[in-house]
Amino acid sequence: MTEQAETGNVTDSLVQVRGLKKWFPVQQSFVENLLTRHKQFVRAVDGVDLDIRRGEVFGLAGESGSGKTTTGRLIVRLIEPTEGRILFDGQDLTEMGWEEMRRVRQRMQVVFQDPYASLNPRMRVGDAIGHSLLIHRLADKQEKYKRVVDMMEKVGLTPATTIYRKYPHQVSGGQRQRIVLARALIMHPDLVIADEPIAMADVSVRIMLLELMNQLKEEFNLTYLFITHDLATARYICDRIAIMYLGRIVEMGPLAALYRQPLHPYTEALLAAVPVPDPRFRRTTPMPRGEIPNPINPPPGCRFHPRCPIAEKICSETEPELSLVESEHYVACHLRTGA
């Protein structure tokens, strides 16, 4: 982010990320290791700057492979960053030891995309929700039962005493999504990383889950990082949103401004791809050509330029900085910033 962009108000930020990178080494065969000294890396996250304010829903959107989920996991240090700083409530997480990080994690919880895969199939629903209370020694077994039943009722898992004794395969997909929400909220966290939290739910229950998340946000004074590939969904819950492409943020700003006047060609393409419930509607915005490039060898300059319909020579030569264009609205595009 440019110096101009860094001058924004961050005094109310719960999370501050600066220069965040995660490069995964590409595994090579024994012969390849002998024949070459050059190591290759998948640049999943490659220089991300963002601030998440207290009490807001900050959206992180982009197509598969853009680095959204990796960014979320880095923020809670489920994986270690290659480079960069992560500040949570003023504390630098990247400098913390294991025990100190363990205490901070009580205030940071994750809702994973696939609730069935993130639940132990041999653990009853109530035990799965309350397990963290025992791990962090915040309640005994009797107190755990009371708190879990109360939380289950808050998220709509009723009758709670019956569902408490069931196993994950004995409940519906929508109920499993509520279970992982309850498991995250039982710790009364400050920050919830919601990674595609409704992607596995039926369309008929998605709006109910979004309304539930909004209701719980107000009740528990939560801050969300809402990770999604669906801009239609983000529109109903996010306050601000950042668009990621190939490991970098290409546009960021208030939701209303970004939807009303998208500045980056990639954002324009994502918004144009949102389905419209009108059979007479015909798209006029050209779709990006080709596929997302290889993150091992990203293209020089702007990473979107091989697919961009308005790219010029400078786009393939110089990488654009994320620059402030208007109030809180940033974009990384030479042709939209006049750089």
C-alpha positions as CSV (number, residue, x, y, z in Angstrom):
1,M,0.0,0.0,0.0
2,T,1.3,3.4,-0.8
3,E,2.3,6.0,1.8
4,Q,-0.9,7.9,1.0
5,A,-3.0,4.8,1.6
6,E,-1.3,4.2,5.0
7,T,-2.4,7.6,6.3
8,G,-6.0,6.4,6.8
9,N,-7.5,6.1,10.3
10,V,-6.3,2.9,11.9
11,T,-6.9,3.9,15.6
12,D,-10.0,1.8,15.7
13,S,-8.5,-1.2,13.9
14,L,-8.7,-4.6,15.6
15,V,-6.4,-6.2,13.0
16,Q,-3.6,-4.5,11.0
17,V,-1.7,-6.5,8.3
18,R,1.4,-5.1,6.7
19,G,3.4,-6.7,3.9
20,L,2.0,-10.1,4.5
21,K,3.5,-12.9,2.4
22,K,3.1,-16.7,2.3
23,W,5.3,-18.6,-0.2
24,F,4.8,-22.4,-0.2
25,P,7.9,-24.3,-1.5
26,V,7.2,-26.5,-4.5
27,Q,8.2,-30.1,-3.7
28,Q,10.7,-31.5,-6.2
29,S,12.0,-35.0,-6.8
30,F,15.4,-36.1,-5.6
31,V,16.8,-35.8,-9.1
32,E,15.4,-32.3,-9.6
33,N,17.0,-31.2,-6.3
34,L,20.3,-32.5,-7.5
35,L,20.2,-30.9,-10.9
36,T,18.9,-27.4,-9.9
37,R,19.7,-25.1,-7.1
38,H,16.8,-22.8,-7.9
39,K,13.8,-23.4,-5.6
40,Q,10.3,-22.6,-6.7
41,F,7.6,-21.2,-4.6
42,V,3.8,-20.9,-4.9
43,R,3.2,-17.2,-4.1
44,A,-0.2,-17.7,-2.4
45,V,-0.1,-14.4,-0.6
46,D,2.4,-11.9,-1.9
47,G,2.3,-8.5,-0.1
48,V,-1.1,-7.8,1.5
49,D,-1.9,-4.7,3.5
50,L,-5.3,-4.3,5.2
51,D,-7.0,-3.1,8.3
52,I,-10.1,-4.6,9.9
53,R,-11.9,-2.2,12.2
54,R,-13.7,-3.2,15.4
55,G,-17.3,-4.2,14.9
56,E,-17.3,-4.3,11.1
57,V,-17.7,-7.0,8.6
58,F,-14.7,-6.9,6.3
59,G,-15.1,-8.9,3.1
60,L,-12.3,-10.6,1.2
61,A,-13.4,-11.6,-2.2
62,G,-11.9,-13.2,-5.4
63,E,-12.0,-16.3,-7.5
64,S,-10.4,-19.6,-6.4
65,G,-6.7,-19.4,-6.1
66,S,-6.5,-15.7,-5.3
67,G,-5.2,-16.3,-1.7
68,K,-8.3,-15.4,0.3
69,T,-8.3,-18.5,2.6
70,T,-4.5,-18.4,3.1
71,T,-4.8,-14.8,4.2
72,G,-7.4,-15.7,6.8
73,R,-5.4,-18.6,8.1
74,L,-2.3,-16.4,8.3
75,I,-4.1,-13.7,10.4
76,V,-4.8,-16.3,13.1
77,R,-1.4,-18.0,12.5
78,L,-2.8,-21.4,11.7
79,I,0.0,-21.2,9.1
80,E,3.2,-19.2,9.6
81,P,3.8,-16.2,7.3
82,T,6.9,-16.0,5.1
83,E,7.2,-12.3,5.7
84,G,5.2,-9.4,7.1
85,R,3.5,-8.3,10.3
86,I,0.1,-9.1,11.8
87,L,-1.1,-6.9,14.6
88,F,-4.1,-7.9,16.7
89,D,-5.4,-5.3,19.1
90,G,-1.9,-3.7,19.0
91,Q,-0.1,-7.0,19.7
92,D,2.3,-8.3,17.0
93,L,1.3,-12.0,16.5
94,T,4.3,-12.7,14.4
95,E,6.6,-12.2,17.4
96,M,4.6,-14.3,19.9
97,G,5.7,-17.7,21.2
98,W,3.4,-20.7,21.3
99,E,2.0,-20.3,24.8
100,E,1.3,-16.6,24.3
101,M,-0.3,-17.2,21.0
102,R,-2.5,-19.9,22.6
103,R,-3.9,-17.4,25.0
104,V,-4.6,-14.8,22.3
105,R,-6.4,-17.4,20.2
106,Q,-9.2,-17.4,22.7
107,R,-10.2,-14.1,21.1
108,M,-9.9,-15.3,17.5
109,Q,-12.0,-18.1,16.1
110,V,-12.5,-19.6,12.6
111,V,-15.6,-20.9,10.8
112,F,-14.4,-23.2,8.1
113,Q,-15.9,-23.7,4.7
114,D,-16.9,-27.3,5.1
115,P,-18.5,-27.8,8.5
116,Y,-18.6,-31.6,8.1
117,A,-14.8,-31.8,7.5
118,S,-14.1,-29.6,10.4
119,L,-16.1,-31.6,12.9
120,N,-14.8,-34.8,14.6
121,P,-17.2,-37.6,13.4
122,R,-16.7,-39.5,16.6
123,M,-17.5,-36.5,18.9
124,R,-21.0,-35.6,19.9
125,V,-22.3,-32.2,18.8
126,G,-22.4,-30.8,22.3
127,D,-18.9,-32.0,23.1
128,A,-17.5,-30.5,19.8
129,I,-19.0,-27.1,20.6
130,G,-17.7,-27.1,24.2
131,H,-14.4,-28.8,23.7
132,S,-12.5,-25.4,23.6
133,L,-13.9,-24.5,27.0
134,L,-12.2,-27.5,28.5
135,I,-8.9,-27.0,26.5
136,H,-8.6,-23.5,27.8
137,R,-9.9,-24.5,31.3
138,L,-12.7,-22.0,31.2
139,A,-15.4,-24.3,32.5
140,D,-15.8,-27.7,34.2
141,K,-18.0,-30.3,32.6
142,Q,-21.2,-29.2,34.4
143,E,-20.7,-25.5,33.5
144,K,-19.7,-26.5,29.9
145,Y,-23.0,-28.3,29.4
146,K,-25.0,-25.2,30.5
147,R,-23.0,-22.8,28.4
148,V,-23.2,-25.1,25.3
149,V,-26.9,-25.6,25.5
150,D,-27.4,-21.8,25.9
151,M,-25.2,-21.2,22.9
152,M,-27.0,-23.8,20.8
153,E,-30.3,-22.2,21.5
154,K,-28.9,-18.8,20.5
155,V,-27.9,-20.1,17.1
156,G,-31.2,-21.9,16.5
157,L,-30.1,-25.5,17.3
158,T,-33.3,-26.6,19.0
159,P,-34.2,-28.7,20.8
160,A,-30.7,-28.2,22.2
161,T,-30.7,-31.0,24.7
162,T,-31.6,-33.5,21.9
163,I,-29.1,-32.3,19.3
164,Y,-26.4,-32.1,22.0
165,R,-26.2,-35.9,22.0
166,K,-26.2,-36.4,18.3
167,Y,-23.2,-37.0,16.0
168,P,-22.4,-34.7,13.0
169,H,-23.7,-37.2,10.4
170,Q,-27.1,-37.3,12.2
171,V,-27.9,-33.6,11.6
172,S,-28.6,-31.6,8.4
173,G,-26.1,-29.4,6.5
174,G,-27.7,-26.3,7.8
175,Q,-27.6,-27.5,11.4
176,R,-23.9,-28.4,10.9
177,Q,-23.2,-24.8,9.8
178,R,-24.9,-23.6,13.0
179,I,-22.8,-26.0,15.0
180,V,-19.5,-24.6,13.8
181,L,-20.9,-21.1,14.4
182,A,-21.8,-22.1,18.0
183,R,-18.3,-23.7,18.4
184,A,-16.6,-20.4,17.4
185,L,-18.8,-18.2,19.5
186,I,-18.7,-20.3,22.7
187,M,-15.4,-18.6,23.4
188,H,-16.9,-15.1,23.1
189,P,-14.2,-14.0,20.6
190,D,-13.5,-10.5,19.3
191,L,-12.7,-11.7,15.8
192,V,-14.3,-14.4,13.7
193,I,-12.7,-15.5,10.4
194,A,-15.7,-16.8,8.4
195,D,-14.3,-18.7,5.4
196,E,-17.1,-19.2,2.8
197,P,-19.4,-19.9,5.8
198,I,-22.5,-20.5,3.7
199,A,-21.0,-22.1,0.6
200,M,-21.9,-25.6,1.7
201,A,-25.5,-24.7,2.7
202,D,-28.6,-25.0,0.5
203,V,-29.7,-21.8,-1.2
204,S,-32.9,-21.9,0.8
205,V,-31.1,-21.5,4.1
206,R,-28.3,-19.2,3.1
207,I,-30.2,-16.0,3.8
208,M,-31.2,-17.4,7.2
209,L,-27.6,-18.0,8.0
210,L,-26.6,-14.5,6.9
211,E,-29.3,-13.0,9.1
212,L,-28.1,-15.2,12.0
213,M,-24.5,-14.0,11.6
214,N,-25.7,-10.4,11.6
215,Q,-27.8,-11.0,14.7
216,L,-24.9,-12.7,16.5
217,K,-22.6,-9.9,15.5
218,E,-24.7,-7.4,17.3
219,E,-25.4,-9.6,20.3
220,F,-21.7,-10.5,20.9
221,N,-20.1,-7.3,19.5
222,L,-18.2,-9.3,16.9
223,T,-15.8,-8.4,14.2
224,Y,-15.9,-10.6,11.0
225,L,-13.5,-11.3,8.3
226,F,-15.9,-12.6,5.7
227,I,-14.1,-14.6,3.0
228,T,-16.2,-15.3,-0.2
229,H,-16.1,-15.8,-3.9
230,D,-19.7,-14.6,-4.2
231,L,-20.1,-10.8,-4.5
232,A,-23.8,-11.2,-4.4
233,T,-23.5,-12.7,-0.9
234,A,-21.0,-10.1,0.3
235,R,-23.5,-7.4,-0.6
236,Y,-25.8,-8.5,2.2
237,I,-23.3,-8.6,5.1
238,C,-20.1,-6.6,4.4
239,D,-19.3,-3.0,5.4
240,R,-16.0,-2.8,3.5
241,I,-14.6,-5.2,1.0
242,A,-11.2,-6.0,-0.6
243,I,-10.8,-7.8,-3.9
244,M,-7.9,-10.2,-4.2
245,Y,-6.2,-11.5,-7.4
246,L,-3.2,-13.8,-7.5
247,G,-2.1,-13.1,-3.9
248,R,-2.5,-9.3,-4.0
249,I,-5.3,-6.9,-3.2
250,V,-6.3,-5.0,-6.4
251,E,-9.2,-2.9,-5.0
252,M,-10.5,-2.1,-1.5
253,G,-13.2,0.3,-0.2
254,P,-16.7,0.7,1.3
255,L,-19.1,-1.8,-0.1
256,A,-21.5,0.8,-1.5
257,A,-18.7,2.7,-3.3
258,L,-17.2,-0.4,-4.7
259,Y,-20.5,-1.8,-6.0
260,R,-21.6,1.6,-7.4
261,Q,-18.3,2.5,-9.2
262,P,-15.8,-0.4,-9.4
263,L,-12.4,0.9,-10.5
264,H,-10.4,-2.2,-11.3
265,P,-11.2,-4.2,-14.4
266,Y,-11.1,-7.4,-12.4
267,T,-13.7,-6.0,-10.0
268,E,-15.9,-5.0,-12.9
269,A,-15.7,-8.5,-14.3
270,L,-16.6,-10.1,-10.9
271,L,-19.6,-7.8,-10.6
272,A,-20.7,-8.4,-14.2
273,A,-20.6,-12.2,-13.5
274,V,-23.2,-11.9,-10.7
275,P,-26.5,-13.5,-12.0
276,V,-29.4,-11.2,-12.7
277,P,-32.9,-12.6,-12.3
278,D,-34.1,-11.3,-15.6
279,P,-34.1,-13.5,-18.7
280,R,-34.0,-10.5,-21.0
281,F,-30.8,-9.2,-19.5
282,R,-27.7,-9.3,-21.7
283,R,-24.1,-8.7,-20.5
284,T,-22.2,-5.9,-22.0
285,T,-19.0,-6.1,-19.9
286,P,-16.4,-8.3,-21.5
287,M,-15.3,-11.3,-19.4
288,P,-11.6,-11.7,-18.7
289,R,-10.0,-14.0,-21.2
290,G,-8.0,-17.1,-20.2
291,E,-7.4,-18.6,-16.8
292,I,-5.8,-17.2,-13.6
293,P,-2.0,-17.4,-14.2
294,N,0.4,-19.8,-12.4
295,P,1.2,-18.4,-8.9
296,I,4.7,-20.0,-9.1
297,N,5.6,-17.5,-11.9
298,P,3.1,-14.6,-11.8
299,P,3.2,-12.3,-14.8
300,P,5.4,-9.1,-14.5
301,G,3.8,-5.8,-13.9
302,C,0.1,-5.9,-13.1
303,R,-0.8,-9.5,-12.5
304,F,-4.2,-9.1,-14.2
305,H,-2.8,-7.6,-17.4
306,P,-2.7,-10.9,-19.5
307,R,-6.5,-11.1,-19.0
308,C,-7.4,-7.4,-18.9
309,P,-9.5,-6.0,-21.8
310,I,-8.0,-2.4,-21.3
311,A,-4.3,-3.3,-20.6
312,E,-1.6,-1.0,-22.0
313,K,2.2,-1.3,-22.2
314,I,2.9,0.0,-18.8
315,C,0.6,-2.7,-17.3
316,S,3.1,-5.4,-18.3
317,E,6.2,-3.5,-17.2
318,T,5.4,-1.9,-13.8
319,E,3.4,-3.3,-10.9
320,P,0.8,-0.8,-9.7
321,E,0.6,0.2,-6.0
322,L,-2.7,0.2,-4.1
323,S,-3.5,3.9,-4.1
324,L,-6.2,6.1,-2.7
325,V,-8.6,7.4,-5.4
326,E,-11.4,8.7,-3.3
327,S,-12.5,8.5,0.4
328,E,-11.4,5.1,1.6
329,H,-11.5,3.7,-1.9
330,Y,-8.2,2.2,-3.1
331,V,-7.2,0.6,-6.4
332,A,-4.1,-0.9,-7.9
333,C,-4.5,0.1,-11.6
334,H,-2.3,2.4,-13.7
335,L,-5.2,3.4,-15.9
336,R,-7.5,4.3,-13.1
337,T,-5.2,6.2,-10.8
338,G,-3.3,8.3,-13.4
339,A,0.0,7.0,-12.1
